[in-house]
Amino acid sequence: MNRFLTLTLLSTLFVFGPIGASAKSECRMNTGYGLITGNGTNPEKAYEDAAEKCFDKMTAMAKRRPQGLSELQGVLFIDQCVNIDCQE
């Protein structure tokens, strides 16, 4: 009986992973400004993280220029980062 419970527990851990462990997903985007990698607990969260990192990187680069970042540029950056697909 004890051996049966041990084998059942081990097979459950093998199939479903350790208790409390969360699945991790990754999204890589090539933005033209470099490769951005987003991480999350599922593909949607990884995509969201990558899109936010893309926007942050683009706005940081634009703010370094003498003319700064305009509202229109910000909107264009959002549009560009949201419409990039994750690479396989």
C-alpha positions, 0 to 999 in steps of 0.5 A: 500500500505504501509503495502504491501511494509513493508511485502514485505521488511520483507519477503525479509530480512527473505529469503535473510538475511540482506543487506550486510550480507555475508554467513559464512562457516566453515571447521574443520580439524583433523590434528593429531596435533589438530583440525583446524577451517577455516572460510570463505564466502563460503566452498572453502574459509573456506577450504583454510583458514583451510589448511593455518592454518594447514600448519602454525601450523605444520611449527611452531611446526617443527621450535621449534625442534633443527633440524628446518624445511627442505624444504622436510618437508615443502613440506610434510606439504603442501601435508598433509594439502591440502589432509585433508577433512573438517569434517561434 
